[in-house]
Amino acid sequence: MPNHTGKTPFFDARKLPNPENSYVAWVDVMGVRATMSRSLPITANFVFKLHAAVLDAPQTDIHLYPVMDGVYVVAERQGPLRDFLKAVFSRVADSFVSTSDNHHRFIIKAAIAFGPVIHGDALPRETNYLLDENSAYRDSVLLGMPMIQAIEGEKRAPPYGVFIHESARAFAPIGDLPFHHLWWHWTIPDWRDLGKELNDELIHYFEWASSHALAIEYDKGRIEAHREMARQYLVDL
């Protein structure tokens, strides 16, 4: 017989609230695993600069769920999500082009999915009283298939780009139209200038990365793939 030393965890899934259809975006810093194995301060700069940009972006009708090197962003409508992502990507892109040392440059990517989710703050006390009494912990939890679709889809996003999962290309809430393309461009009023600078600096960055591939633990095949994805993403500037 097993030696039980504590109480059996309890949760009543029968009392779960109805899921809400929402957009879920996953935004994260590319290559953090390799960076963290080399330098904690440099990794901290990358990760917390992303989170600073997230906190500085418009958050009307937005729910945020930070997870170490990234953040889940949840919105019921496209408009608030688009505005949020434009602000985050433009701020981080500006940081990239204004940084001269390639060791201190970092790249973010994102993916968007659409479908039913449950927010932790919607759980009633009947599901588990401990969760109710530890609301800050409970409220940091998000559940739903779009989370998996977004985090898996992010692998298909170009550097400084946003991939759209098929769920967000096929479905949309009433009043919105589904996204029409595989990649979404986060254009801002001065996008042409920023986009041109970003394109030029990404070319320099990938040249540097290729010549330092072993030292920065960046596979040359991935460098070439990311270089080509970035070129195609920014080709229409």
Backbone torsions as a table, in degrees:
resi	resn	phi	psi	omega
1	MET	NA	139.1	177.8
2	PRO	-65.7	149.4	178.6
3	ASN	-94.1	95.7	-178.1
4	HIS	-77.6	124.7	-178.5
5	THR	-109.8	-0.9	-178.9
6	GLY	-152.7	-177.0	-179.6
7	LYS	-76.9	147.9	174.5
8	THR	-73.3	128.6	179.0
9	PRO	-59.1	143.1	-178.6
10	PHE	-122.2	136.7	170.7
11	PHE	-154.5	131.7	-179.3
12	ASP	-103.5	92.7	-177.7
13	ALA	-67.9	-14.4	177.5
14	ARG	-66.7	-20.0	-178.0
15	LYS	-98.1	9.4	178.3
16	LEU	-60.0	143.1	174.2
17	PRO	-72.2	163.5	176.3
18	ASN	-67.0	134.9	177.3
19	PRO	-63.4	154.7	177.6
20	GLU	-114.7	130.3	175.6
21	ASN	-68.0	125.6	-177.1
22	SER	-148.5	160.6	168.4
23	TYR	-82.1	138.5	174.6
24	VAL	-126.3	121.4	175.0
25	ALA	-110.7	139.5	171.3
26	TRP	-111.6	122.8	179.3
27	VAL	-119.6	129.0	177.9
28	ASP	-149.4	169.1	178.4
29	VAL	-86.0	130.4	-178.3
30	MET	-76.1	134.1	171.1
31	GLY	76.8	24.8	-177.0
32	VAL	-65.0	-34.7	-178.7
33	ARG	-57.9	-45.7	179.9
34	ALA	-69.6	-40.1	-178.9
35	THR	-64.8	-42.2	-177.7
36	MET	-66.3	-28.6	178.1
37	SER	-72.3	-16.6	-179.8
38	ARG	-99.4	-43.4	-172.2
39	SER	-154.8	119.4	176.6
40	LEU	-69.9	-44.0	179.3
41	PRO	-60.8	-42.0	179.6
42	ILE	-65.2	-42.8	178.0
43	THR	-61.6	-41.9	179.0
44	ALA	-60.6	-40.0	176.9
45	ASN	-59.2	-46.2	-179.1
46	PHE	-63.1	-51.8	-173.8
47	VAL	-65.3	-46.6	-174.4
48	PHE	-79.2	-22.2	170.4
49	LYS	-66.5	-39.1	174.5
50	LEU	-60.8	-48.8	-177.7
51	HIS	-65.7	-32.3	175.7
52	ALA	-65.1	-41.4	177.4
53	ALA	-64.3	-37.8	177.6
54	VAL	-61.6	-46.5	-178.1
55	LEU	-69.4	-23.1	-179.1
56	ASP	-87.7	-9.0	-177.9
57	ALA	-85.0	156.2	178.3
58	PRO	-62.3	132.5	-173.6
59	GLN	-120.6	19.7	175.9
60	THR	-64.6	125.9	179.6
61	ASP	60.2	34.2	179.9
62	ILE	-124.4	140.3	171.8
63	HIS	-116.3	134.6	-176.9
64	LEU	-116.4	137.1	177.3
65	TYR	-132.3	87.6	-178.7
66	PRO	-70.2	141.8	178.5
67	VAL	-139.9	92.9	177.4
68	MET	49.5	-95.6	-174.6
69	ASP	-94.2	13.4	-178.9
70	GLY	-157.0	-172.8	-179.0
71	VAL	-152.7	137.0	168.3
72	TYR	-87.1	133.6	179.8
73	VAL	-120.0	123.7	-175.3
74	VAL	-119.8	132.7	178.6
75	ALA	-147.3	143.1	179.0
76	GLU	-79.2	-21.7	-179.0
77	ARG	-126.4	158.9	-178.7
78	GLN	-69.3	-39.4	-173.1
79	GLY	-53.3	-56.4	179.1
80	PRO	-59.9	-36.1	179.4
81	LEU	-67.4	-43.6	178.0
82	ARG	-59.7	-47.1	-179.5
83	ASP	-60.6	-41.2	-179.7
84	PHE	-64.0	-49.7	-177.2
85	LEU	-66.0	-37.6	175.9
86	LYS	-57.3	-45.1	-178.2
87	ALA	-65.8	-46.2	-178.3
88	VAL	-64.2	-49.4	-176.4
89	PHE	-66.6	-39.1	-179.7
90	SER	-67.3	-37.3	179.2
91	ARG	-67.2	-45.0	-178.5
92	VAL	-71.7	-36.3	176.5
93	ALA	-63.2	-39.7	177.6
94	ASP	-62.5	-37.7	176.2
95	SER	-64.1	-39.5	-179.4
96	PHE	-63.2	-48.0	-175.2
97	VAL	-73.2	-23.2	-178.2
98	SER	-91.8	-1.8	178.3
99	THR	-98.8	126.4	-175.5
100	SER	-90.7	-28.9	-178.1
101	ASP	-86.9	115.9	-177.4
102	ASN	-62.0	-25.9	176.2
103	HIS	-61.9	-25.8	-175.6
104	HIS	-104.4	12.9	176.7
105	ARG	-98.0	146.2	176.0
106	PHE	-141.3	159.3	-174.8
107	ILE	-119.9	139.0	173.0
108	ILE	-115.2	156.3	176.1
109	LYS	-141.5	168.4	179.8
110	ALA	-153.7	163.9	172.0
111	ALA	-145.0	149.6	-178.7
112	ILE	-122.0	133.5	173.5
113	ALA	-128.0	170.7	-178.9
114	PHE	-140.8	135.5	178.3
115	GLY	163.9	-171.6	-174.3
116	PRO	-76.7	134.1	177.0
117	VAL	-135.4	159.6	173.9
118	ILE	-124.0	124.6	176.5
119	HIS	-86.1	140.0	179.7
120	GLY	-56.8	-35.0	-178.0
121	ASP	-71.4	-6.4	178.1
122	ALA	-92.3	-5.9	-178.8
123	LEU	-69.4	127.6	176.4
124	PRO	-75.8	160.1	-179.7
125	ARG	-58.3	-29.4	-176.8
126	GLU	-63.4	-20.9	179.1
127	THR	-71.4	-40.4	177.4
128	ASN	-172.0	122.9	-175.3
129	TYR	-69.5	-28.7	179.4
130	LEU	-67.0	-38.8	176.5
131	LEU	-63.7	-40.1	179.4
132	ASP	-64.0	-35.5	-178.7
133	GLU	-83.2	-11.9	176.3
134	ASN	-122.0	64.6	-169.5
135	SER	-65.1	-34.7	-180.0
136	ALA	-61.8	-40.5	177.2
137	TYR	-66.6	-48.7	-179.6
138	ARG	-58.4	-41.2	-175.2
139	ASP	-72.1	-10.4	179.2
140	SER	-87.2	0.9	-175.9
141	VAL	-103.3	136.3	174.9
142	LEU	-129.1	140.6	178.4
143	LEU	-127.7	143.4	174.0
144	GLY	153.7	148.1	179.5
145	MET	-56.7	-36.4	180.0
146	PRO	-59.3	-24.0	176.2
147	MET	-61.6	-45.1	-179.8
148	ILE	-68.6	-42.6	-179.5
149	GLN	-62.4	-38.5	-179.5
150	ALA	-71.3	-44.8	-176.6
151	ILE	-70.4	-32.2	174.9
152	GLU	-74.0	-38.4	-179.6
153	GLY	-66.5	-26.9	-178.6
154	GLU	-59.2	-27.0	178.1
155	LYS	-63.2	-22.5	-177.8
156	ARG	-98.1	5.7	178.3
157	ALA	-85.4	141.9	175.0
158	PRO	-73.8	161.9	174.1
159	PRO	-54.9	131.2	-176.0
160	TYR	58.4	29.6	179.4
161	GLY	-125.3	172.7	-177.4
162	VAL	-127.6	119.7	176.4
163	PHE	-89.6	141.3	178.7
164	ILE	-109.3	114.5	177.5
165	HIS	-66.2	154.4	-176.7
166	GLU	-60.0	-25.9	178.3
167	SER	-63.0	-35.9	179.2
168	ALA	-86.0	-12.1	173.5
169	ARG	-90.2	-16.0	-178.0
170	ALA	-103.6	-30.3	-173.3
171	PHE	-129.2	156.1	177.7
172	ALA	-159.4	154.9	175.5
173	PRO	-69.5	160.9	176.8
174	ILE	-56.9	129.5	-178.4
175	GLY	101.5	-16.8	176.4
176	ASP	-112.0	156.7	170.5
177	LEU	-105.1	146.9	175.7
178	PRO	-59.4	153.7	171.8
179	PHE	-61.9	145.1	-172.4
180	HIS	-100.2	-14.2	-172.1
181	HIS	-130.3	163.8	179.5
182	LEU	-67.2	-36.6	177.9
183	TRP	-116.9	139.4	175.9
184	TRP	-107.7	133.9	179.7
185	HIS	-97.6	124.4	-177.3
186	TRP	-86.2	58.7	-176.2
187	THR	-64.8	141.7	175.7
188	ILE	-125.3	168.9	-176.0
189	PRO	-52.3	-39.3	179.9
190	ASP	-104.5	34.2	-177.2
191	TRP	-59.0	-39.5	-174.4
192	ARG	-59.1	-44.7	179.6
193	ASP	-67.2	-48.9	-179.5
194	LEU	-64.8	-42.5	-179.3
195	GLY	-62.7	-39.3	178.2
196	LYS	-65.4	-44.2	177.4
197	GLU	-63.1	-42.7	-179.8
198	LEU	-62.2	-43.5	178.3
199	ASN	-59.2	-48.5	-179.3
200	ASP	-61.4	-44.9	-176.4
201	GLU	-72.7	-30.8	175.1
202	LEU	-66.5	-36.3	176.0
203	ILE	-59.3	-48.2	178.6
204	HIS	-62.6	-41.3	-177.4
205	TYR	-63.0	-45.2	-177.9
206	PHE	-70.9	-29.7	172.9
207	GLU	-63.1	-45.2	178.0
208	TRP	-64.1	-45.1	-179.0
209	ALA	-60.3	-39.3	-180.0
210	SER	-64.4	-36.7	-179.7
211	SER	-81.2	-9.2	178.3
212	HIS	-123.8	23.4	-169.8
213	ALA	-56.9	-43.5	-178.5
214	LEU	-68.8	-41.1	-176.9
215	ALA	-67.4	-32.6	-179.2
216	ILE	-102.3	6.2	177.7
217	GLU	53.9	51.4	-178.9
218	TYR	-121.4	108.3	-176.6
219	ASP	-57.4	132.2	-176.6
220	LYS	-63.2	-32.4	176.4
221	GLY	-64.2	-39.5	177.7
222	ARG	-69.9	-36.3	177.4
223	ILE	-59.1	-47.6	-178.9
224	GLU	-64.9	-40.1	178.3
225	ALA	-64.0	-44.7	180.0
226	HIS	-67.8	-36.5	177.7
227	ARG	-61.0	-44.9	-178.7
228	GLU	-70.2	-38.4	177.4
229	MET	-62.7	-43.4	179.2
230	ALA	-63.5	-41.7	179.7
231	ARG	-60.8	-45.3	-178.4
232	GLN	-69.4	-34.3	-179.7
233	TYR	-66.8	-35.6	-174.7
234	LEU	-103.0	11.0	-169.9
235	VAL	-67.0	-27.3	-173.3
236	ASP	-92.4	16.3	-179.6
237	LEU	-66.1	NA	NA
